[in-house]
Structure formats: C-alpha cells, structure tokens
Amino acid sequence: MSASSDASPIAQSPSEPPVAAATSASPTLHPQQLSIPLPLSPHTTLHIQITPLETSTMVFLTTTDPSSSSSLSALGSFVYSMPNRLQPSESLSTPLYAVPGSIDFATRVAKILARRTGKPTYVGCSAVFGSSVVEEEMAAVRAAVEGVMGVLGEGKR
C-alpha cells in the first residue's frame, strides 16, 4: 500500500517542528511624512517620516537649512526605546547605532514617544543643530513629538 493521501505537502523530518502557516503579523507599511519649520531656528526645517506598525512605531528625523550643502548627509543615530512597565514615567532605550551629533536628540525623542504611545519605538535621526542653543534643540524635540503624536492620532498625553 502506498503513502496515505492526507500527507502534508511539506516534507518534514520527525525532529523538526511543524511549519506554521503565514499569519497576518506581516506589516503593511504606510509611512507618513511631514515637514515642520523650527520656531527658534530660522530657515531650518525638521523632516519626519512616521511608520506606525501594529506593535511598534518607526520614526526618521532629519533637518535641512539653506546653508547646508546639497551633498549627502550622514546616516545618523538609530535608537530603540520601549515603555518601562515597572516605572511608567521612565522609558528604557538603547542606541543601535550612535553618531555623537545626533544620539542625544534621537534618544530624547525615542523615550518620549515610547512613553506616550505605550509601544516600542525606533528612531533614526540625522538632524543637525550646529550652533544651536539648548532652547532651540528642546523646541525641535517638542515639535517632533507633537508632529508624530498628531499623525498617530493620539494628541497630547
């Protein structure tokens, strides 16, 4: 007698776990982009690309100004942050790729977004604030967070 007709179409050895069928966990990417002129930095624009996913959020930030050259800019920093379930007021973060000029800005934005959304957040940042003062950079952080939260539809929390 030959093999039964109800055999699986995928041949597996007895020691291998069964192959799971494709699930609906694959992301559907619908990135949204916005540009925000920075209030305390004349002629500087913050560009944001937001990709809301089911279980996390991806954000990429960069700046442009008329004095910057048209050549390619550096990749910048990439930070992962997640909400802290034990202390909700403090998010956890780790730099995945660090560039000294953008790591602080990326970390601040990632921690704030993770805390406000309650989801893990990835932030890529090549924003440059050359000779800016602390107030200008904090205004940029505020603008970035408000812009992202506005796109995510969660407003201020």
N, CA, C and O atoms as a GROMACS GRO file, in nm:
protein
  628
    1MET      N    1   0.084  -0.117   0.000
    1MET     CA    2   0.000   0.000   0.000
    1MET      C    3   0.088   0.123   0.000
    1MET      O    4   0.193   0.123   0.064
    2SER      N    5   0.050   0.228  -0.069
    2SER     CA    6   0.130   0.349  -0.079
    2SER      C    7   0.099   0.444   0.036
    2SER      O    8   0.013   0.415   0.120
    3ALA      N    9   0.172   0.560   0.041
    3ALA     CA   10   0.154   0.660   0.148
    3ALA      C   11   0.010   0.711   0.148
    3ALA      O   12  -0.056   0.715   0.044
    4SER      N   13  -0.036   0.749   0.264
    4SER     CA   14  -0.174   0.796   0.275
    4SER      C   15  -0.195   0.925   0.197
    4SER      O   16  -0.101   1.000   0.174
    5SER      N   17  -0.317   0.949   0.157
    5SER     CA   18  -0.349   1.066   0.074
    5SER      C   19  -0.358   1.193   0.156
    5SER      O   20  -0.363   1.301   0.097
    6ASP      N   21  -0.361   1.184   0.291
    6ASP     CA   22  -0.373   1.306   0.371
    6ASP      C   23  -0.237   1.353   0.423
    6ASP      O   24  -0.232   1.425   0.522
    7ALA      N   25  -0.128   1.314   0.358
    7ALA     CA   26   0.006   1.356   0.400
    7ALA      C   27   0.024   1.505   0.372
    7ALA      O   28  -0.036   1.561   0.281
    8SER      N   29   0.106   1.567   0.453
    8SER     CA   30   0.134   1.710   0.441
    8SER      C   31   0.210   1.737   0.312
    8SER      O   32   0.295   1.657   0.273
    9PRO      N   33   0.181   1.849   0.243
    9PRO     CA   34   0.253   1.879   0.120
    9PRO      C   35   0.399   1.918   0.146
    9PRO      O   36   0.480   1.916   0.053
   10ILE      N   37   0.435   1.954   0.269
   10ILE     CA   38   0.572   1.991   0.301
   10ILE      C   39   0.634   1.875   0.376
   10ILE      O   40   0.587   1.837   0.484
   11ALA      N   41   0.739   1.819   0.320
   11ALA     CA   42   0.804   1.705   0.383
   11ALA      C   43   0.888   1.754   0.499
   11ALA      O   44   0.967   1.848   0.484
   12GLN      N   45   0.871   1.691   0.616
   12GLN     CA   46   0.947   1.729   0.735
   12GLN      C   47   0.999   1.605   0.802
   12GLN      O   48   0.937   1.498   0.798
   13SER      N   49   1.115   1.620   0.863
   13SER     CA   50   1.166   1.509   0.941
   13SER      C   51   1.094   1.508   1.074
   13SER      O   52   1.043   1.612   1.116
   14PRO      N   53   1.088   1.394   1.143
   14PRO     CA   54   1.015   1.386   1.270
   14PRO      C   55   1.070   1.479   1.377
   14PRO      O   56   0.997   1.518   1.468
   15SER      N   57   1.199   1.516   1.368
   15SER     CA   58   1.257   1.602   1.472
   15SER      C   59   1.229   1.750   1.452
   15SER      O   60   1.249   1.828   1.545
   16GLU      N   61   1.185   1.791   1.334
   16GLU     CA   62   1.157   1.931   1.306
   16GLU      C   63   1.019   1.970   1.355
   16GLU      O   64   0.925   1.891   1.345
   17PRO      N   65   1.006   2.094   1.409
   17PRO     CA   66   0.873   2.139   1.448
   17PRO      C   67   0.788   2.164   1.324
   17PRO      O   68   0.842   2.190   1.217
   18PRO      N   69   0.657   2.157   1.337
   18PRO     CA   70   0.571   2.180   1.221
   18PRO      C   71   0.585   2.323   1.171
   18PRO      O   72   0.608   2.416   1.249
   19VAL      N   73   0.572   2.339   1.040
   19VAL     CA   74   0.583   2.471   0.978
   19VAL      C   75   0.451   2.545   0.998
   19VAL      O   76   0.345   2.493   0.964
   20ALA      N   77   0.459   2.665   1.054
   20ALA     CA   78   0.338   2.744   1.077
   20ALA      C   79   0.295   2.811   0.947
   20ALA      O   80   0.378   2.852   0.866
   21ALA      N   81   0.168   2.821   0.930
   21ALA     CA   82   0.114   2.891   0.813
   21ALA      C   83   0.141   3.040   0.827
   21ALA      O   84   0.157   3.090   0.938
   22ALA      N   85   0.144   3.108   0.717
   22ALA     CA   86   0.166   3.253   0.719
   22ALA      C   87   0.056   3.320   0.801
   22ALA      O   88  -0.062   3.288   0.788
   23THR      N   89   0.097   3.414   0.885
   23THR     CA   90  -0.001   3.483   0.969
   23THR      C   91  -0.018   3.626   0.922
   23THR      O   92   0.050   3.670   0.829
   24SER      N   93  -0.107   3.696   0.985
   24SER     CA   94  -0.133   3.834   0.948
   24SER      C   95  -0.040   3.930   1.022
   24SER      O   96  -0.068   4.050   1.030
   25ALA      N   97   0.072   3.880   1.077
   25ALA     CA   98   0.165   3.965   1.150
   25ALA      C   99   0.255   4.045   1.059
   25ALA      O  100   0.327   4.133   1.106
   26SER      N  101   0.253   4.018   0.930
   26SER     CA  102   0.338   4.095   0.839
   26SER      C  103   0.288   4.239   0.832
   26SER      O  104   0.168   4.262   0.815
   27PRO      N  105   0.380   4.335   0.844
   27PRO     CA  106   0.337   4.475   0.849
   27PRO      C  107   0.292   4.526   0.713
   27PRO      O  108   0.343   4.485   0.609
   28THR      N  109   0.198   4.614   0.716
   28THR     CA  110   0.161   4.688   0.597
   28THR      C  111   0.215   4.828   0.618
   28THR      O  112   0.168   4.901   0.705
   29LEU      N  113   0.313   4.864   0.541
   29LEU     CA  114   0.382   4.990   0.560
   29LEU      C  115   0.310   5.105   0.491
   29LEU      O  116   0.290   5.103   0.370
   30HIS      N  117   0.271   5.202   0.568
   30HIS     CA  118   0.210   5.323   0.517
   30HIS      C  119   0.280   5.442   0.582
   30HIS      O  120   0.221   5.509   0.666
   31PRO      N  121   0.405   5.469   0.544
   31PRO     CA  122   0.475   5.580   0.608
   31PRO      C  123   0.409   5.713   0.573
   31PRO      O  124   0.360   5.734   0.462
   32GLN      N  125   0.411   5.802   0.671
   32GLN     CA  126   0.358   5.936   0.651
   32GLN      C  127   0.472   6.034   0.674
   32GLN      O  128   0.555   6.013   0.763
   33GLN      N  129   0.475   6.140   0.596
   33GLN     CA  130   0.582   6.237   0.606
   33GLN      C  131   0.527   6.374   0.635
   33GLN      O  132   0.420   6.411   0.588
   34LEU      N  133   0.602   6.449   0.714
   34LEU     CA  134   0.567   6.588   0.737
   34LEU      C  135   0.692   6.670   0.757
   34LEU      O  136   0.797   6.617   0.795
   35SER      N  137   0.681   6.797   0.731
   35SER     CA  138   0.791   6.891   0.749
   35SER      C  139   0.743   7.003   0.839
   35SER      O  140   0.634   7.058   0.820
   36ILE      N  141   0.827   7.037   0.937
   36ILE     CA  142   0.790   7.139   1.035
   36ILE      C  143   0.900   7.243   1.041
   36ILE      O  144   1.015   7.209   1.072
   37PRO      N  145   0.869   7.370   1.013
   37PRO     CA  146   0.970   7.474   1.034
   37PRO      C  147   0.994   7.492   1.184
   37PRO      O  148   0.899   7.501   1.261
   38LEU      N  149   1.120   7.496   1.224
   38LEU     CA  150   1.150   7.509   1.366
   38LEU      C  151   1.135   7.654   1.411
   38LEU      O  152   1.190   7.744   1.347
   39PRO      N  153   1.062   7.678   1.518
   39PRO     CA  154   1.028   7.814   1.559
   39PRO      C  155   1.147   7.899   1.602
   39PRO      O  156   1.147   8.020   1.577
   40LEU      N  157   1.247   7.841   1.664
   40LEU     CA  158   1.360   7.919   1.714
   40LEU      C  159   1.483   7.913   1.624
   40LEU      O  160   1.585   7.975   1.654
   41SER      N  161   1.474   7.839   1.516
   41SER     CA  162   1.585   7.827   1.421
   41SER      C  163   1.537   7.871   1.284
   41SER      O  164   1.480   7.792   1.210
   42PRO      N  165   1.560   7.998   1.249
   42PRO     CA  166   1.512   8.048   1.120
   42PRO      C  167   1.567   7.968   1.003
   42PRO      O  168   1.685   7.934   1.000
   43HIS      N  169   1.484   7.939   0.909
   43HIS     CA  170   1.518   7.870   0.785
   43HIS      C  171   1.557   7.724   0.804
   43HIS      O  172   1.608   7.662   0.711
   44THR      N  173   1.535   7.667   0.922
   44THR     CA  174   1.563   7.525   0.945
   44THR      C  175   1.431   7.450   0.950
   44THR      O  176   1.337   7.490   1.018
   45THR      N  177   1.426   7.341   0.876
   45THR     CA  178   1.305   7.260   0.869
   45THR      C  179   1.335   7.120   0.921
   45THR      O  180   1.435   7.059   0.884
   46LEU      N  181   1.247   7.069   1.006
   46LEU     CA  182   1.256   6.933   1.056
   46LEU      C  183   1.167   6.845   0.969
   46LEU      O  184   1.047   6.870   0.957
   47HIS      N  185   1.226   6.742   0.909
   47HIS     CA  186   1.151   6.649   0.825
   47HIS      C  187   1.133   6.519   0.903
   47HIS      O  188   1.228   6.467   0.960
   48ILE      N  189   1.010   6.468   0.904
   48ILE     CA  190   0.977   6.349   0.982
   48ILE      C  191   0.908   6.248   0.893
   48ILE      O  192   0.816   6.282   0.817
   49GLN      N  193   0.952   6.123   0.902
   49GLN     CA  194   0.881   6.012   0.836
   49GLN      C  195   0.837   5.917   0.946
   49GLN      O  196   0.919   5.870   1.026
   50ILE      N  197   0.708   5.889   0.952
   50ILE     CA  198   0.648   5.808   1.057
   50ILE      C  199   0.587   5.683   0.994
   50ILE      O  200   0.509   5.691   0.899
   51THR      N  201   0.624   5.568   1.048
   51THR     CA  202   0.565   5.442   1.003
   51THR      C  203   0.502   5.374   1.124
   51THR      O  204   0.571   5.308   1.201
   52PRO      N  205   0.371   5.390   1.140
   52PRO     CA  206   0.304   5.322   1.252
   52PRO      C  207   0.283   5.175   1.217
   52PRO      O  208   0.225   5.142   1.114
   53LEU      N  209   0.331   5.088   1.304
   53LEU     CA  210   0.312   4.945   1.287
   53LEU      C  211   0.219   4.895   1.397
   53LEU      O  212   0.188   4.969   1.490
   54GLU      N  213   0.174   4.773   1.386
   54GLU     CA  214   0.080   4.719   1.484
   54GLU      C  215   0.141   4.714   1.625
   54GLU      O  216   0.074   4.747   1.723
   55THR      N  217   0.266   4.675   1.633
   55THR     CA  218   0.327   4.657   1.764
   55THR      C  219   0.436   4.758   1.797
   55THR      O  220   0.490   4.755   1.908
   56SER      N  221   0.470   4.847   1.705
   56SER     CA  222   0.576   4.945   1.730
   56SER      C  223   0.558   5.064   1.636
   56SER      O  224   0.468   5.067   1.552
   57THR      N  225   0.646   5.162   1.653
   57THR     CA  226   0.644   5.280   1.567
   57THR      C  227   0.786   5.307   1.520
   57THR      O  228   0.880   5.298   1.599
   58MET      N  229   0.802   5.340   1.393
   58MET     CA  230   0.932   5.377   1.338
   58MET      C  231   0.927   5.523   1.297
   58MET      O  232   0.833   5.566   1.229
   59VAL      N  233   1.027   5.600   1.338
   59VAL     CA  234   1.033   5.743   1.308
   59VAL      C  235   1.173   5.776   1.258
   59VAL      O  236   1.272   5.732   1.315
   60PHE      N  237   1.179   5.852   1.150
   60PHE     CA  238   1.307   5.900   1.099
   60PHE      C  239   1.303   6.052   1.094
   60PHE      O  240   1.207   6.111   1.044
   61LEU      N  241   1.407   6.116   1.147
   61LEU     CA  242   1.414   6.261   1.158
   61LEU      C  243   1.538   6.314   1.087
   61LEU      O  244   1.645   6.253   1.094
   62THR      N  245   1.524   6.426   1.020
   62THR     CA  246   1.638   6.496   0.962
   62THR      C  247   1.605   6.644   0.953
   62THR      O  248   1.489   6.683   0.960
   63THR      N  249   1.707   6.725   0.937
   63THR     CA  250   1.686   6.869   0.922
   63THR      C  251   1.748   6.917   0.793
   63THR      O  252   1.842   6.857   0.740
   64THR      N  253   1.693   7.028   0.743
   64THR     CA  254   1.753   7.096   0.628
   64THR      C  255   1.752   7.245   0.656
   64THR      O  256   1.665   7.297   0.725
   65ASP      N  257   1.850   7.312   0.601
   65ASP     CA  258   1.852   7.458   0.603
   65ASP      C  259   1.926   7.506   0.479
   65ASP      O  260   2.001   7.430   0.418
   66PRO      N  261   1.906   7.632   0.440
   66PRO     CA  262   1.966   7.681   0.317
   66PRO      C  263   2.119   7.680   0.318
   66PRO      O  264   2.181   7.672   0.212
   67SER      N  265   2.180   7.688   0.436
   67SER     CA  266   2.325   7.692   0.441
   67SER      C  267   2.389   7.554   0.428
   67SER      O  268   2.509   7.544   0.404
   68SER      N  269   2.310   7.447   0.443
   68SER     CA  270   2.367   7.314   0.430
   68SER      C  271   2.393   7.282   0.284
   68SER      O  272   2.319   7.325   0.196
   69SER      N  273   2.498   7.206   0.261
   69SER     CA  274   2.532   7.171   0.124
   69SER      C  275   2.431   7.069   0.071
   69SER      O  276   2.360   7.004   0.148
   70SER      N  277   2.426   7.056  -0.059
   70SER     CA  278   2.332   6.962  -0.120
   70SER      C  279   2.391   6.822  -0.129
   70SER      O  280   2.329   6.732  -0.187
   71SER      N  281   2.508   6.802  -0.071
   71SER     CA  282   2.568   6.668  -0.072
   71SER      C  283   2.492   6.576   0.023
   71SER      O  284   2.409   6.621   0.102
   72LEU      N  285   2.522   6.449   0.016
   72LEU     CA  286   2.455   6.352   0.101
   72LEU      C  287   2.493   6.372   0.247
   72LEU      O  288   2.607   6.408   0.278
   73SER      N  289   2.398   6.350   0.335
   73SER     CA  290   2.425   6.363   0.477
   73SER      C  291   2.454   6.227   0.538
   73SER      O  292   2.425   6.123   0.478
   74ALA      N  293   2.511   6.228   0.657
   74ALA     CA  294   2.543   6.104   0.726
   74ALA      C  295   2.414   6.033   0.769
   74ALA      O  296   2.308   6.095   0.778
   75LEU      N  297   2.425   5.905   0.793
   75LEU     CA  298   2.309   5.825   0.834
   75LEU      C  299   2.252   5.873   0.966
   75LEU      O  300   2.130   5.881   0.981
   76GLY      N  301   2.336   5.905   1.062
   76GLY     CA  302   2.290   5.950   1.192
   76GLY      C  303   2.271   5.834   1.288
   76GLY      O  304   2.316   5.723   1.260
   77SER      N  305   2.206   5.860   1.399
   77SER     CA  306   2.188   5.761   1.505
   77SER      C  307   2.058   5.684   1.486
   77SER      O  308   1.965   5.730   1.421
   78PHE      N  309   2.054   5.565   1.546
   78PHE     CA  310   1.934   5.482   1.543
   78PHE      C  311   1.915   5.428   1.684
   78PHE      O  312   2.002   5.359   1.737
   79VAL      N  313   1.800   5.458   1.745
   79VAL     CA  314   1.775   5.426   1.885
   79VAL      C  315   1.647   5.344   1.898
   79VAL      O  316   1.548   5.370   1.829
   80TYR      N  317   1.650   5.245   1.987
   80TYR     CA  318   1.532   5.165   2.020
   80TYR      C  319   1.491   5.202   2.161
   80TYR      O  320   1.575   5.206   2.251
   81SER      N  321   1.363   5.228   2.182
   81SER     CA  322   1.313   5.259   2.315
   81SER      C  323   1.182   5.185   2.337
   81SER      O  324   1.105   5.164   2.243
   82MET      N  325   1.159   5.146   2.462
   82MET     CA  326   1.034   5.076   2.495
   82MET      C  327   0.983   5.126   2.629
   82MET      O  328   1.061   5.170   2.713
   83PRO      N  329   0.852   5.118   2.649
   83PRO     CA  330   0.796   5.162   2.776
   83PRO      C  331   0.845   5.074   2.891
   83PRO      O  332   0.864   4.953   2.873
   84ASN      N  333   0.866   5.133   3.005
   84ASN     CA  334   0.907   5.060   3.124
   84ASN      C  335   0.781   5.023   3.202
   84ASN      O  336   0.713   5.111   3.255
   85ARG      N  337   0.750   4.897   3.211
   85ARG     CA  338   0.627   4.853   3.277
   85ARG      C  339   0.635   4.868   3.429
   85ARG      O  340   0.532   4.880   3.495
   86LEU      N  341   0.756   4.869   3.485
   86LEU     CA  342   0.771   4.884   3.629
   86LEU      C  343   0.768   5.030   3.673
   86LEU      O  344   0.716   5.062   3.780
   87GLN      N  345   0.824   5.119   3.590
   87GLN     CA  346   0.822   5.263   3.617
   87GLN      C  347   0.774   5.334   3.490
   87GLN      O  348   0.857   5.374   3.408
   88PRO      N  349   0.645   5.352   3.474
   88PRO     CA  350   0.591   5.408   3.350
   88PRO      C  351   0.644   5.547   3.315
   88PRO      O  352   0.638   5.586   3.198
   89SER      N  353   0.694   5.621   3.411
   89SER     CA  354   0.742   5.755   3.381
   89SER      C  355   0.883   5.754   3.318
   89SER      O  356   0.930   5.857   3.270
   90GLU      N  357   0.948   5.639   3.318
   90GLU     CA  358   1.083   5.628   3.262
   90GLU      C  359   1.088   5.520   3.156
   90GLU      O  360   1.070   5.402   3.187
   91SER      N  361   1.112   5.558   3.030
   91SER     CA  362   1.124   5.461   2.922
   91SER      C  363   1.267   5.406   2.920
   91SER      O  364   1.361   5.472   2.964
   92LEU      N  365   1.280   5.286   2.868
   92LEU     CA  366   1.411   5.223   2.851
   92LEU      C  367   1.456   5.244   2.707
   92LEU      O  368   1.374   5.238   2.616
   93SER      N  369   1.585   5.268   2.687
   93SER     CA  370   1.632   5.286   2.549
   93SER      C  371   1.773   5.231   2.535
   93SER      O  372   1.847   5.217   2.632
   94THR      N  373   1.807   5.200   2.412
   94THR     CA  374   1.942   5.158   2.380
   94THR      C  375   1.976   5.208   2.239
   94THR      O  376   1.894   5.196   2.148
   95PRO      N  377   2.095   5.263   2.222
   95PRO     CA  378   2.136   5.304   2.087
   95PRO      C  379   2.176   5.181   2.006
   95PRO      O  380   2.256   5.100   2.052
   96LEU      N  381   2.122   5.168   1.889
   96LEU     CA  382   2.160   5.059   1.799
   96LEU      C  383   2.274   5.103   1.709
   96LEU      O  384   2.357   5.022   1.668
   97TYR      N  385   2.278   5.233   1.679
   97TYR     CA  386   2.388   5.293   1.603
   97TYR      C  387   2.401   5.437   1.653
   97TYR      O  388   2.304   5.513   1.649
   98ALA      N  389   2.519   5.474   1.699
   98ALA     CA  390   2.535   5.605   1.761
   98ALA      C  391   2.631   5.694   1.683
   98ALA      O  392   2.742   5.653   1.648
   99VAL      N  393   2.585   5.816   1.657
   99VAL     CA  394   2.669   5.921   1.599
   99VAL      C  395   2.665   6.036   1.698
   99VAL      O  396   2.556   6.081   1.734
  100PRO      N  397   2.780   6.085   1.743
  100PRO     CA  398   2.782   6.184   1.851
  100PRO      C  399   2.692   6.307   1.831
  100PRO      O  400   2.636   6.357   1.928
  101GLY      N  401   2.677   6.355   1.711
  101GLY     CA  402   2.598   6.476   1.689
  101GLY      C  403   2.448   6.458   1.698
  101GLY      O  404   2.375   6.557   1.709
  102SER      N  405   2.398   6.332   1.693
  102SER     CA  406   2.253   6.313   1.689
  102SER      C  407   2.200   6.215   1.792
  102SER      O  408   2.079   6.196   1.802
  103ILE      N  409   2.286   6.153   1.870
  103ILE     CA  410   2.241   6.048   1.962
  103ILE      C  411   2.153   6.103   2.073
  103ILE      O  412   2.054   6.038   2.110
  104ASP      N  413   2.185   6.219   2.128
  104ASP     CA  414   2.104   6.275   2.237
  104ASP      C  415   1.963   6.309   2.190
  104ASP      O  416   1.865   6.279   2.258
  105PHE      N  417   1.955   6.373   2.075
  105PHE     CA  418   1.825   6.411   2.021
  105PHE      C  419   1.742   6.287   1.992
  105PHE      O  420   1.624   6.282   2.027
  106ALA      N  421   1.802   6.187   1.928
  106ALA     CA  422   1.730   6.063   1.895
  106ALA      C  423   1.682   5.992   2.021
  106ALA      O  424   1.570   5.942   2.025
  107THR      N  425   1.766   5.988   2.123
  107THR     CA  426   1.729   5.920   2.248
  107THR      C  427   1.614   5.992   2.318
  107THR      O  428   1.521   5.927   2.366
  108ARG      N  429   1.620   6.125   2.323
  108ARG     CA  430   1.511   6.200   2.386
  108ARG      C  431   1.378   6.174   2.318
  108ARG      O  432   1.277   6.144   2.382
  109VAL      N  433   1.379   6.186   2.185
  109VAL     CA  434   1.254   6.166   2.109
  109VAL      C  435   1.204   6.023   2.125
  109VAL      O  436   1.085   6.002   2.144
  110ALA      N  437   1.293   5.924   2.117
  110ALA     CA  438   1.252   5.784   2.128
  110ALA      C  439   1.190   5.755   2.264
  110ALA      O  440   1.088   5.687   2.272
  111LYS      N  441   1.251   5.805   2.371
  111LYS     CA  442   1.197   5.780   2.505
  111LYS      C  443   1.060   5.845   2.524
  111LYS      O  444   0.969   5.784   2.581
  112ILE      N  445   1.045   5.967   2.478
  112ILE     CA  446   0.917   6.036   2.493
  112ILE      C  447   0.807   5.964   2.414
  112ILE      O  448   0.697   5.944   2.464
  113LEU      N  449   0.839   5.926   2.290
  113LEU     CA  450   0.738   5.858   2.207
  113LEU      C  451   0.701   5.721   2.264
  113LEU      O  452   0.584   5.683   2.261
  114ALA      N  453   0.798   5.648   2.314
  114ALA     CA  454   0.768   5.516   2.373
  114ALA      C  455   0.677   5.533   2.495
  114ALA      O  456   0.584   5.454   2.514
  115ARG      N  457   0.704   5.634   2.575
  115ARG     CA  458   0.621   5.656   2.694
  115ARG      C  459   0.480   5.698   2.654
  115ARG      O  460   0.383   5.648   2.712
  116ARG      N  461   0.468   5.787   2.558
  116ARG     CA  462   0.335   5.838   2.520
  116ARG      C  463   0.251   5.738   2.442
  116ARG      O  464   0.129   5.733   2.458
  117THR      N  465   0.316   5.658   2.357
  117THR     CA  466   0.239   5.562   2.277
  117THR      C  467   0.218   5.430   2.348
  117THR      O  468   0.125   5.356   2.316
  118GLY      N  469   0.305   5.399   2.444
  118GLY     CA  470   0.297   5.270   2.512
  118GLY      C  471   0.348   5.157   2.426
  118GLY      O  472   0.323   5.040   2.457
  119LYS      N  473   0.419   5.188   2.317
  119LYS     CA  474   0.472   5.088   2.224
  119LYS      C  475   0.622   5.106   2.209
  119LYS      O  476   0.674   5.216   2.230
  120PRO      N  477   0.693   5.000   2.175
  120PRO     CA  478   0.834   5.017   2.139
  120PRO      C  479   0.847   5.112   2.020
  120PRO      O  480   0.762   5.114   1.931
  121THR      N  481   0.954   5.190   2.021
  121THR     CA  482   0.974   5.292   1.918
  121THR      C  483   1.117   5.286   1.866
  121THR      O  484   1.212   5.278   1.944
  122TYR      N  485   1.131   5.292   1.736
  122TYR     CA  486   1.262   5.301   1.671
  122TYR      C  487   1.273   5.443   1.616
  122TYR      O  488   1.183   5.489   1.545
  123VAL      N  489   1.382   5.512   1.647
  123VAL     CA  490   1.403   5.648   1.596
  123VAL      C  491   1.538   5.655   1.527
  123VAL      O  492   1.642   5.630   1.588
  124GLY      N  493   1.534   5.690   1.399
  124GLY     CA  494   1.654   5.720   1.323
  124GLY      C  495   1.666   5.870   1.313
  124GLY      O  496   1.567   5.937   1.285
  125CYS      N  497   1.784   5.924   1.335
  125CYS     CA  498   1.797   6.069   1.341
  125CYS      C  499   1.927   6.116   1.279
  125CYS      O  500   2.036   6.078   1.323
  126SER      N  501   1.916   6.197   1.176
  126SER     CA  502   2.033   6.263   1.119
  126SER      C  503   2.015   6.414   1.128
  126SER      O  504   2.075   6.489   1.051
  127ALA      N  505   1.932   6.458   1.223
  127ALA     CA  506   1.908   6.601   1.243
  127ALA      C  507   2.036   6.666   1.298
  127ALA      O  508   2.102   6.610   1.386
  128VAL      N  509   2.068   6.782   1.245
  128VAL     CA  510   2.188   6.854   1.288
  128VAL      C  511   2.146   6.990   1.340
  128VAL      O  512   2.073   7.064   1.273
  129PHE      N  513   2.192   7.022   1.459
  129PHE     CA  514   2.163   7.152   1.519
  129PHE      C  515   2.295   7.222   1.547
  129PHE      O  516   2.325   7.254   1.662
  130GLY      N  517   2.372   7.246   1.444
  130GLY     CA  518   2.506   7.303   1.451
  130GLY      C  519   2.539   7.389   1.570
  130GLY      O  520   2.590   7.339   1.670
  131SER      N  521   2.510   7.516   1.562
  131SER     CA  522   2.547   7.609   1.670
  131SER      C  523   2.424   7.648   1.752
  131SER      O  524   2.415   7.760   1.802
  132SER      N  525   2.330   7.556   1.764
  132SER     CA  526   2.206   7.589   1.834
  132SER      C  527   2.226   7.587   1.986
  132SER      O  528   2.319   7.525   2.037
  133VAL      N  529   2.139   7.656   2.054
  133VAL     CA  530   2.140   7.656   2.199
  133VAL      C  531   2.039   7.553   2.247
  133VAL      O  532   1.962   7.499   2.168
  134VAL      N  533   2.039   7.526   2.375
  134VAL     CA  534   1.952   7.423   2.433
  134VAL      C  535   1.805   7.450   2.402
  134VAL      O  536   1.731   7.357   2.372
  135GLU      N  537   1.764   7.576   2.409
  135GLU     CA  538   1.623   7.609   2.384
  135GLU      C  539   1.581   7.571   2.242
  135GLU      O  540   1.469   7.525   2.221
  136GLU      N  541   1.671   7.589   2.144
  136GLU     CA  542   1.638   7.554   2.006
  136GLU      C  543   1.623   7.404   1.990
  136GLU      O  544   1.531   7.357   1.922
  137GLU      N  545   1.711   7.328   2.052
  137GLU     CA  546   1.702   7.183   2.042
  137GLU      C  547   1.579   7.130   2.113
  137GLU      O  548   1.514   7.037   2.064
  138MET      N  549   1.546   7.186   2.228
  138MET     CA  550   1.426   7.142   2.300
  138MET      C  551   1.299   7.178   2.223
  138MET      O  552   1.201   7.103   2.226
  139ALA      N  553   1.300   7.293   2.155
  139ALA     CA  554   1.186   7.329   2.070
  139ALA      C  555   1.172   7.228   1.955
  139ALA      O  556   1.060   7.195   1.914
  140ALA      N  557   1.285   7.180   1.903
  140ALA     CA  558   1.282   7.079   1.797
  140ALA      C  559   1.229   6.946   1.851
  140ALA      O  560   1.153   6.878   1.782
  141VAL      N  561   1.268   6.908   1.973
  141VAL     CA  562   1.216   6.785   2.034
  141VAL      C  563   1.065   6.796   2.050
  141VAL      O  564   0.990   6.704   2.016
  142ARG      N  565   1.020   6.910   2.102
  142ARG     CA  566   0.877   6.933   2.121
  142ARG      C  567   0.803   6.926   1.988
  142ARG      O  568   0.697   6.864   1.979
  143ALA      N  569   0.858   6.990   1.884
  143ALA     CA  570   0.794   6.989   1.752
  143ALA      C  571   0.788   6.847   1.695
  143ALA      O  572   0.687   6.808   1.636
  144ALA      N  573   0.895   6.771   1.712
  144ALA     CA  574   0.898   6.633   1.661
  144ALA      C  575   0.794   6.547   1.731
  144ALA      O  576   0.719   6.474   1.666
  145VAL      N  577   0.789   6.554   1.862
  145VAL     CA  578   0.695   6.471   1.939
  145VAL      C  579   0.550   6.511   1.907
  145VAL      O  580   0.466   6.423   1.886
  146GLU      N  581   0.521   6.639   1.903
  146GLU     CA  582   0.385   6.683   1.872
  146GLU      C  583   0.346   6.644   1.730
  146GLU      O  584   0.231   6.605   1.707
  147GLY      N  585   0.439   6.653   1.636
  147GLY     CA  586   0.410   6.613   1.498
  147GLY      C  587   0.381   6.465   1.487
  147GLY      O  588   0.285   6.425   1.421
  148VAL      N  589   0.462   6.383   1.551
  148VAL     CA  590   0.442   6.238   1.546
  148VAL      C  591   0.312   6.200   1.615
  148VAL      O  592   0.234   6.120   1.562
  149MET      N  593   0.288   6.255   1.733
  149MET     CA  594   0.164   6.221   1.805
  149MET      C  595   0.041   6.268   1.729
  149MET      O  596  -0.063   6.203   1.734
  150GLY      N  597   0.052   6.379   1.659
  150GLY     CA  598  -0.059   6.426   1.576
  150GLY      C  599  -0.089   6.328   1.463
  150GLY      O  600  -0.206   6.302   1.434
  151VAL      N  601   0.014   6.276   1.399
  151VAL     CA  602  -0.004   6.180   1.291
  151VAL      C  603  -0.060   6.048   1.345
  151VAL      O  604  -0.146   5.986   1.282
  152LEU      N  605  -0.013   6.006   1.461
  152LEU     CA  606  -0.062   5.882   1.520
  152LEU      C  607  -0.203   5.897   1.576
  152LEU      O  608  -0.266   5.798   1.613
  153GLY      N  609  -0.252   6.020   1.583
  153GLY     CA  610  -0.389   6.044   1.627
  153GLY      C  611  -0.407   6.035   1.777
  153GLY      O  612  -0.518   6.014   1.826
  154GLU      N  613  -0.298   6.050   1.851
  154GLU     CA  614  -0.309   6.037   1.996
  154GLU      C  615  -0.296   6.170   2.066
  154GLU      O  616  -0.309   6.176   2.189
  155GLY      N  617  -0.270   6.277   1.992
  155GLY     CA  618  -0.263   6.411   2.052
  155GLY      C  619  -0.170   6.418   2.171
  155GLY      O  620  -0.075   6.340   2.180
  156LYS      N  621  -0.195   6.509   2.260
  156LYS     CA  622  -0.112   6.525   2.379
  156LYS      C  623  -0.162   6.437   2.490
  156LYS      O  624  -0.282   6.424   2.513
  157ARG      N  625  -0.066   6.375   2.561
  157ARG     CA  626  -0.100   6.298   2.681
  157ARG      C  627  -0.016   6.344   2.794
  157ARG      O  628  -0.028   6.292   2.905
   0.00000   0.00000   0.00000
